[in-house]
Amino acid sequence: MMMRLNKVISFLFFVVFSNSVASQNNHESYIEPDSLKGMGSQELTDLFYANSSMPEKAMIYVDAYKYRAKRDNDTIKIANGFYFMYWLNDNNEFGLSYLDSITNLTERVKDKFYPTAGYHLKGDYFFNKGDFDQSLQNYLKAYNSISEYTNIRLKYNVKRSIALLQSRIGNYEEALMAFKECFDFYVEKNYKEEASEIFLGVLFSLAETYVRNNKLDSASYYNAMGYRESVLAKNNLMRDYFVLGEGVNQFHKQNYRAAIDSINVALNNSKNEIDISNLAFAHFYLGKAYDKLRDKRKSIDYFLHVDSIYTKIPDLEPEFREVYVKLIGYYKSIKNTEKQLEFVNKLILKDSILNHNFKYLSKNIYKEYDTPELIADKEKLIWNLEKKNEKNIYKNLILSFFLVVLTGMSVYLFIRQRKFRKRFEKLMNSNSQLSFKGDAQVIDKKKKQEPLSTKIGVSDTVVAAILEGLNDFVEKEKYLDNTITLNKLSKNLKTNSNYLSKVINYYEQKNFSNYINDLRIDYTVEQLKTNKQFRLYSVKGIAEEVGFNSTESFSKAFFKRTGIYPSYFIKQLEKQ
């Protein structure tokens, strides 16, 4: 349970004890905002931490900090910049690359934080990924890089991380000694107020490790101390963690009702703040407590909660293996073969992960089901299910068919929505006003560049007059008239409909109907983008406003011109 505080504590160490961090972008074209020019590095750092939950805003301060670090060729501040970027990207593929940059850059420097902090962060990174071998290697590099220049608090934070790892892999006695040393350091140096969150994390780890070593009275003593210190620090979440920890301790003292009460108090107080792994830990011990009280239904419900959580996160606490043993036994007792097989498969998978990450399992954890026995049970269960499922083949085929159809429809809708989104973005990024007037501009361009000839069977003088008339027609938005027709427009231009049709076909490469529709749609797009009142109209109202006689003809014309429907376009605009 205490492992889940590791990343938070490491982050808080930098917030409390270090000065800064920045980024890795191209600064050749960077222009520092005037609003930041009067700020010092520490002020930029404080603003970064204050906005670290909003990456886009935080990057404003990162870029300015990084720009100055690069300009001044300041190795330490450049390394700090990589730390900022790691904090913003620790959950994606870029996180490790920023940590590599820190250690490569500072490997030979003599500084109070580097290179120790870089290796320490890499240890945390691999720890949170469940790669304990790589985590230990980097923690040891961090510890071995400690020198007379190293910040003393960083030294003990590294020790604390190594102790966490020792506890995670079952070396509880060594972990307890290390946590005691860290606790004594914070108390002796009177750092517990200056770095209360870090101190509380150490105190929590110490209390839990006493439980692991079956020194339950000592665990109660430090849980009580942690509760008092959390109240003084007004840290409600840590207060609830100590209540949760004491609930676990009460379980080991065989006070099962007290354990349930304490754990429920912690869960009710912390509400949505408790992290997902500690939530699993709480449900695990609630399940164990109800199992001891012979309340099978509640016990199984809580174990199922634990399983649902561990389908979302990769690593598994070794003791949680018991969850799957209990679930297999329960479903076997009620003769639910399908669920029994499901949890046998999950237990085989969990064992493979545990055996990879925890070499000590074979000698330190009693297995009610050994792997060969599990596989034999699995094969027997599969045989029974196959016999049972022979009667359901037809039903399964039908179900599979509908599943394929549903999947196909889902894929089709996904691709369709993605296309619509791209087309919407293209419309938003284009200059709608130019697009709208493009028809008239093309006419002007062709009028100048292409010699009038007998290609369309109309004299140069007549063509020129028609083109000028069309320009006026477009500029005055007369195409919005829903009564406009080829004959009506030709009369207005004092020509005949045959000549007008030929000119539009030649210069616009479209017939009269499409020409009018495209002008109306371009006008509609521009109005929707720039006129909020226009967006309040219904699709039917917009259609009438721009000259269409029906909603259907408007929607078809809109889709033909833009590749999306007007309702979709309006909805996306409203989201923005």
N, C-alpha and C positions, 0 to 999 in steps of 0.2 A: 504493500500500500504506500509506503513512504517513498518509493521510487518515483511516483508520479509527480512529486514536488521538485524533482531534480532540475528540469528545464526552467521552471519558474525561479528557483533559487539562483541558478546560474545567471539568468537575465537580471535579477535584482542585484546581484553582486556588481555587475557593470553599471547599473543605474546609480547605486549608492557610492561605489568606490572608484569608478573610472571617470575620465573626462569626456570621452567622445567616441564617435565612429562615423564612416562615410561610404562612398560608392565607387563604381567602376564604369564610367561612361566616357564618351569622347568629349573632351573639354575644349577642343579647338574652337568650337563655335559657341561655347557657353557664354552667356551674358548674365552677370549677377543682377538680380532685381534690386532696384534702388532701396526698397524697403528692408533689405537684409544687409546693406553695406555698412551700417553702423553697428551691427551685432558682432560680438566676439565669438570665438569658437565654443566657449562654454554655453553661451546663450543659444547658439544653433543646436548644440547637443541637447540642451534641456527641451527645446521645442520639438526635436525629433522624438525624444522619449514620450513627450506629452501627446504626440500625434501618431505614435507607432501602430496604433490600431487602425489607422487610415493611411494605407501605403502611399496613395497618390499625393496626399498632403505632406506626409513625412518626407517624401522624395524631394520636395522643394528645399528643405533644410539640408538633406543629404548632399544634393548637388552643389549647394553653396559651400558646404564644409569641404567636400571633395575637391572642388575647384581651388580653394585656398591651399589645401594640402599639396596638391600637384604643383601649384604655382610656387610654393615655398620649398618644394622637394623635401617635405617633412615625412620621413619614413613611418614614424609612429602614428601620425594622424592618417596617413594613407592606410595603414593597417587597421586603424579604428574604423575607417570607411568600409573596409571589407566586412567588419563585424556588423555594422549597420545593415549592409546588404544581406548578410547571413540571417539576421533577425527577421528581415522582411521576407526571406525566401527559404526559411528552414524546413518547410514542409514540401518543397519541390526539388527538382533535379539540380537546381543551381546552388542549393545550400552548401553542399560539400565543396564545390569549386571555390567558393568564397573563403572557406576555412583553409583549403590548400593554399590559397593566395596569402593568407595571413602567416601561416607557418613558413612558407618559402621566403617571404619578404623579411621576416624577423628572426630567422633561424640563428643569425650571428649577432643580433643586437643585444645590448645590455640595458634593460629597461625594467621598471618595476612590474609591468604587466606582460610584456612580450619577451621571448616566444611562449612562455608558460601558458598564458591565457589561450593562445591559438590551439595548442595541443589539448588543453582542458576542454575547450569547446568541441573539438573533434571527438574526444572521448564521450561527451554528452550526446553528440549527434549519433554515434554508433550505438550508444546505450539505448536511446529512444527507438532505434531501428531493431533492437533485439540482437545486434551483432556484438556479443559480449567479448569475444576475442579481440576484435579491433578496438573496442572501447577500452579494454584493459591496456592494450599496447599504447594507446594515446595518453591514457591517464599516467602511465609509467613514464612516458616521454615528458609529460608536463612536470611530474615530480622530479625527474632527473635534471630538468632544465632550471630548477629553482637555484638561485644564487643569492649572494649578499645584496643584490640589487632588487630582488623580488619582493613585492608587497607581501607583508606577513599574513594579511588576511586572505590573499589569493592562495598562499601556501596551504592554509588550513581549509580553504574551500576545495582544493585539489584532494587533500586528505579525506575530506568528507565524501567526495565523489567516489574515491576508491573504496571507502567503507560501504557505501551504498551498493557498489558492485559486489563486494565480498558477501554482503547480506543476501543479495539477489541469487548468488550461486551457492548459498548454503554455508558459507564460512562465518557463522554467527558469532563465535567467540572473538575472532580477529576483528570483525566489524564492531563489536561492542567496545573493545579497547580503543579503536580509532574514534568512535563517536564520543567516548568519554574525554579523550584528549581534546577534541574540537570544542566540546561543551565547556571544559575547564578554561580553554583559551578565551572564549567569548566572555565568560564570567570574570576571569582574572583581569582582562584588558578593558573591562567595562564597555564592551561593544554591543551589549544586548539591546540598548536603547537606540544607539546610532543605526544599527542594522537589525531591527527587531524581527523582520520577516525571515532573515537568514538565521538568526538565533533560534526562532521558533521552529524552523525547519530542522535544525540540528537537534533541538530538544525533542521534537516529534520522533525523529529517527532513533534517538537514544531510548525513548520509552518503548518503541515497538521492538527494538532489538533485545531489550530485557524480556519481552514476551517470548521472542524467538529462543532465548536462552532459558526459558521457564523460570525466570526470576520475577514472579508475578507481583509481589509486593513492591519491589523496586519500580516496576512498570507503572503501578498505580500512583506511586509517589511522583514520578516525573510527568505522568499525565495530568495530575492535579496541579503541579507547578506550571505546566504548559497552559492549562486552562486559565490560571490566574494571570500569567504573563500576557496571554492573548486578550483577556478582558482589559488589562491595563493599556495595551497597545491599540485597543479598539479594533482588533482584527477578528471579525466574527467568523470568517471562514476557517481560520486556524483554530479558533475556539471549538468549532464544530468537529474539526478533525480530531482534536484531543478527546472529545466526547465519544466519537466513533472508535478511536483507539482504545479507550477504556471499556467500551462495549465488547470489543474483541477480547480484551484482557479478562473481563468478567465471564466470558464463555469458557476460557481456559481454566478459570477458577471454579467452573461448573455451576455458576450462578446464571442459569439460562434465562430466567425471566428478567433479571437485571440487565443481561446482555441485550435482550430484545428491546427493552425500554430505552437504554442508552443509544443504541443504533438508530432507533426510530426518532428519538429527539434530534440527533445529528442530521438525519435526512430531512426532517420537517423544518428545521431551522435554516439549513443551507439551501433548500429548495433546488433551484436550477444551477446553483453555483458549483456544486461538487462535481469534480471531473468524472468522466465516464468509467475510468478504471477503479477509482475508489467507490463508485456506485456499485460496480460489480463485486468489490470486496465486501461492501455492506450487505448486499443481497446474499452473498455466499455464507456469511456468518449468521444471517437471519435464517437461512435454509438449514444450516447445521443445528442451530438452537432449537428450531421447531422439530427437527428430526429427533433430537434428544428428548423432547417433550412428547414424542410420538404423535405429533400432528402432521401426518403424512401429506395431506393435501396442501397445506401451506408450505411445507418443506419443499415439495416438488415444484410448486409455483415459483418460489424464489430461485431454485436451481435453474429453472427454465429462463428466468430473467438473466441469470449469469450467462447462460449459453447464448441468448439473443445479443448480449453485449459483445461477446467474444466472436461473433460472426462479423463484427464491424472493425475490430482492431486485431493486429497481427500476433502480438506475443501473449503468452499465457503464463500466469503465476503457477509454479509447479503444484502448489497445494490445490489448485482449482481442478486438477485431474479427478478429484473425488466427485465433482459434480457429475461427470459422465458415467462414472461407476454407479452412482446412485440412480441416475436416470435409466441406465440399462437395466438395473435390477427392478426398478419400478415397472417399466413397460413389459418386462418379462413376467412379472407377477400378475399383470392384468391381461396377459396374452395378446398384446398389441405388437405383432411381429414387425410391421413396417417401421414404427417408431423405435423399436429395439434395434433394428438394423441401422437406422439413421444415426443413432448415438454410438453404436459400435464403430461405424465408419468414422465418426467424428473423433472418437477416442484413439483410433489407430492414427489418424492425422495428427492429433495433439501430441501423441507419444513420439511421432517422428520429429516434430518440432522441438519437444522437450529434450529428447535424446541428443539432438544436434547442439542445442544451446546449453544444456546442463549435463556435463559429463558425470556428475556425482549422483545422478538419479538412480543408477543401477544398484548402488549400495546404500543410499539414504532414503529412498522412498519405497514403501511396501506396495507392491502392485497386486491388487485383488485379481486383476486380469493381466496375465503376461501376454506379450504380443503374439506368440504362436497360438495360444489359447483363444485370443481374440479373433485371429484369422480363421481358426477352425469354427468358432461360433458364427462368424460372418458367413462362411460357406454353407453351413447348415441352414442358417436363416434365409439365405438366397434360394436354396433348393426348395424350402417350404413355400417361399413367396412365389417361385416360378410355378409350382403346382396350383397354387391359389389363383394366380394371375392368368392361367390358361383360359379361365372362364370369362375373362374381361378383355380379351384381345380386341374384339370388335369395338367395344366401347373406347378402348384406348386409341384405336386407329381413327375413329371419328374425332376424338379429342385432339389427336395430333394434327388431323386435317384442319380443324378450326384454329389450332395454335399456329400452324403455318400461314393460314389466311390472315389471322390477326397480326402475326409478325410482319407479313408482307404489307399489310395496310399501315402498320406502324412505321415501317421503313419508308413507305411511299409518302406518308404524311410528314415524316421528319425531313426527307429530301425536299419535299414541296415547301415546307416552312423555311428551310435554309435558303432555297432559291428566292422565295419571297423576301426574306430578310436582305439578301444581297441586292436584289432589285430596289428595295426601299432605300438602302444606303446609297446606291448609285444615284437614285433620284434626289436624295438629300444633298449629295455632294456635287451634283451638277448645278449649273447656273440656270435655274428654271426660266428666268426672264429671257436669257439669250436663246434657250431652247424654244421658248414660245415665239420669239421673233425670228427664229432661224429661217422659217419659210420665206419671209420677206427678204432676208439678207441673201439667201441663196438666189432668189430672183434677181436682186441687184447684181450679184457676182456674175451670174450667167448672162445677164443682159450686157455686161461690159465685155466679157471674155469670149462669148460665142457669137459668131456672125449670124445674123438673121438670114435665113435662106428659105428655100421652098420645101425644106424637110417636113414642115407641118402644113404646108399649103396655105399659109397666111402671110400677108404682106408685112414687111418690116414696120411700117407705120402703124398698122393695126395691132401688131404684137406689142410695140412700145406703149401704145395707149392702154392696152389691157393690163400690162405689167404695172403701169403707174396706178391704174385703178385698183388693182389687187393690193398694192402697197397701202393705199388709203383705206381700203377695206379692212386690212389687218390692223393698222394702227388705230383705227377708230372702233375696233372690236365689234364690227357689224355682224360678225359670224355668230354672235350670241343670240341673234334673232332666230327664234324657232320656226319662223315661216320662210326663211331663206331657202331658195331653190336655185338650180342652175339657170332656169329661165328668168327668174326674178333678178338674180345678180347680173345676168347678161344685159337685161334691160337697163339696170342701173348704170352699167358701164357703157351703155350705148353701143353694144355689139350684139352678135348673135350667139346662141348657146353652143353652136358647133365650134366656132372660133375659140370661145372661152374654154370649152372642154379640152380642145387640142393644146392650148397654151398651158393649162394646169397639168395635163398629162405629161407634156414635154419637160417643163421646168421643175415640177414637183414630183414626178415619177409616181403619181397616184391619181385615182379618179376624183371627181368633185366631192362625192360623199365622204371619202376618207380624208380628203383635204380639210373639209369643214370640221369633221369629227376630231382630227388631230389638233387643230387650232383650239377647239373648245377644251380638249383634255389638257393641253399645255397651259391654258389659262386657269383651269381648275387646280392643277398641281401648284402653280404659283400662288393662287389665292389661299389654298390650304396651308401652304408653308408660311405665309406672311400675314394672313388675316385671321386672327383668332375668332372673330365673329362669324366668319364664313364656316369655320369648323363646327359651329353650333347647329348648322342646318342638318337635317336628315339627308340621307343619300337621295331620297326622292326630291327634296327641296333643292339640293345642289344641281341635280339633273335638270330640273325646270329652270333654275337660275341661269345655266349656261347654254340653254337652247335645245335640250333633248326633250322629246315628247313622252318618254317612258324611262322608268328606272332601269329596266332590262337593257334597253339599247345603250344607255349611258354606261352601265357596268361593263358591257361587252366592249364598247369603244375604249374605255379606260384600261381594261385588261390588254386589249390589242396593242395599245400605245405604250403601256408601262410594264406589262408582264405581271401586274398585281391588281387586286380588286380595290375599289375606292374605300370600302369598309375597312380593309386591312390597313391601307395607307393612313386613314384617319385614326385608327386605333393606335398605330405605332407613333404617330405624332403626339397623341395624348399622353403616351407613356413618357415621351421626352419632356 
